[in-house]
């Protein structure tokens, strides 16, 4: 990911609000999120604060 021009994260909406055992990156490392359904407003606001575009 360090050498990528863009980092795109594909996430199924069932993963929103859940904790993971492994952390691969911070939100600052992600450029775009692709998902099947928009997350809750507080998650959308957090993503936008970090400059992550959301594609549903």
C-alpha positions in Angstrom: 0.0 0.0 0.0 2.9 2.4 0.6 3.7 2.4 -3.1 0.2 2.6 -4.4 -1.1 5.7 -6.1 -4.5 5.0 -4.7 -5.8 2.7 -2.0 -9.4 1.5 -2.4 -11.0 -0.5 0.4 -13.9 -2.8 -0.6 -16.1 -3.5 2.5 -19.4 -5.4 2.9 -21.8 -3.3 4.9 -22.1 -6.0 7.6 -18.5 -5.1 8.7 -19.4 -1.5 9.7 -19.2 -0.9 13.5 -17.4 -4.2 14.1 -13.9 -4.7 15.6 -11.3 -6.7 13.8 -8.4 -8.7 15.1 -6.0 -7.2 12.6 -5.5 -3.6 11.6 -4.1 -3.2 8.0 -4.2 0.6 7.7 -5.6 3.8 9.2 -8.3 5.9 7.6 -5.6 8.4 6.5 -4.2 5.6 4.3 -7.4 5.0 2.4 -8.5 7.0 -0.6 -11.8 5.4 -1.4 -14.3 3.0 0.2 -16.5 0.8 -2.0 -19.5 -0.8 -0.3 -22.9 -2.2 -0.9 -24.7 0.1 1.5 -23.8 3.5 3.1 -22.7 3.3 6.7 -24.3 5.3 9.6 -23.9 9.0 9.5 -21.2 9.1 12.1 -19.0 6.7 10.1 -19.7 8.7 6.9 -18.6 11.9 8.7 -15.4 10.2 10.0 -14.5 9.0 6.5 -15.1 12.4 5.0 -12.9 14.0 7.7 -10.1 11.7 6.6 -10.6 12.5 2.9 -12.1 9.1 2.0 -14.6 9.1 -0.8 -17.5 6.7 -0.5 -18.9 4.7 -3.5 -22.0 2.7 -3.0 
